[in-house]
Amino acid sequence: MSSVLTQLLNDWKKAFDGHHTDDMAALFTPDALFQGFGPDALEGREAVKGYYEAVPDNRSTEFRILHEYEAAPGAVAGFADVTFSDPTGWAARVHLSLVAVADAGTWRIRQYHVSIVR
C-alpha cells in the first residue's frame, strides 16, 4: 500500500516533470504555506502556481521519502530527499518537509518547505 506522501509526491512529480502548473497547484490546499528556493514564504494555491510557472520547463525531479507519520487525525507529516535537475547538468538536492491534510476525501499539501543540501 502506498503512503500518503508517496502518492502525493508521485502526483507532484508527474505534474512538475510535465510543467503542468495547474495540476501542481491543485495538490495544495487553498491556504497552503510554501517555501521553495526563493527567499519569501508564499501562501495560497495561486502563489504556488505562480512559483511553479517561473520554473524552467525542462526541469525534472526525483524523490525519496525518508519518514512519514500521522501528525493528527486527518494530517500526515514527513520528510523527503528531492533532487531537481535539467538536461544541461544543473542539479539541486534539497530536504523537503511536508504536512498533508485530508480535504474533502483528497489528500492535499498544507505545508511545503525545502532546504538546500550543501
Secondary structure, DSSP 8 states (H G I E B T S, - for coil): ---HHHHHHHHHHHHHHTT-HHHHHHTEEEEEEEE-SSSS-EESHHHHHHHHHTS-TT-EEEEEEEEEEEEETTEEEEEEEEEEE-TTS-EEEEEEEEEEEEETTEEEEEEEEEEE--
